[in-house]
Amino acid sequence: MRRAPKLRLRSLRYRNKVVNMARKKKPEKRPRLAAAWRRTQPVEVGRMVFAERGYEATTVEEIAERAGISKPIVYDHFGG
């Protein structure tokens, strides 16, 4: 009778890890804007949104989304 060959546990773990691991794509890094442009961009976007929708209908969320920044950054730059 033949014996089954001994399998190395370490190699099986490695093989399963490589086979089953989903490869994540790294997010693309956006170039960092100059400080002056970072400050003027939300102002320009805000002016456009105010002109389109009016002061009462405009939200901070919409300005932040169109400017490509987060809502807390808008509050950091311009206060609440």
Buried (B, 14 or more C-beta within 10 A) or exposed (E): EEEEEEEEEEEEEEEEEEEEEEEEEEEEEEEEEEEEEBEEBBEEBBEBBBEEEEEEEBEBEBBBBBBEBEBEEBEEEEEE
